[in-house]
């Protein structure tokens, strides 16, 4: 069980105007300033026009002057008194809101100590991947898996700086991307302090419009082929997707081809040309190895339910999911690619 503390600030009141109405009044005045219309302001704050009219009348009677000026054919705007109330509210919140945030955290921390059967939590900074959403769902309610999506090197940096519990990153069997991943890993993580969990293996390649007859990267340079570059983040409404906007853009006709996952290509019924196999790892500190939350995570990764869910994702392999490895496992795999770049891409 988790308890969240919520403070509400109410400072505007008089003997004729209850403090409970103050928040709605201030939001309404602010919305009038933005929209220039009482009707539009009422809609934006989620109240009826009748309620808004009555609230303004109640406030004008209580404070002795109108807070919003209504003019026929000219809309509405805050009066000088209304503007002063908004400025006062902004000043008060600037001073008090940070204190409320600190106080909320302190109260929640004290309450958490007294609550029985607290759900353990792990914070993961991870590169985008379809399987992470499946993992988080399977961990609930035994484990709260909080996932923040970032670039691979940013994730490793966050782990090294103590800003997360695990870092998700991927290493491809294709140069120079494999070398870049190895450099980032060696830069941020000390092999004596960190371990790896093998998460999944996935297939990357070219996503192309059906009928375009793209067979390799050289075909992308043909005249008239519209190529969309890898996006830096997920498309709106599609959290956790690896380059979701690439597959979506191709499917919707906004581009002819781009790089992405086989799973995304199949989801949109697009052509796919395999280019690389990626191993996706979760790095964590050795000090967490015996942690209760980590044990739950290992159980889920090695469980039948996770394996069955991953088999539904084309190009994914969960046969080694949950296997602990030393940090140099990723580095050694990269070295193998350096010495034998033409090896079978499906070899583990």
Secondary structure, 3 states (H helix, E strand, C coil): CCCCCCCCCCCCCECCECHHHHHHHHHHHHHHHHHCCHHHHHHHHCCCHHHHHHHHHHHHHHHCCCCEEEECCCEEEECHHHHHHHHHHHHHHHHHHHHHHHHHHHHHHHHHHHCCCCCEEEEEEECCCHHHHHHHHHHCCCEEEEEEECCHHHHHHHHHCCCCCEEEEEEECCCCHHHHHHHHHHHHCCCCCEEEEEEEEEEEEEEECCCCCCCCHHHHHCCCCCEECCCCCCCCCCCCCCCHHHHHHHHCCCCCEEEEEHHHHHHCCCEEEEEEEEEEEEEEEHHHCCCHHHHHHHHHHCCHHHHHHHHCCCCCECCCCCEEEECHHHHHHHHHHHHCCCCCCCCC
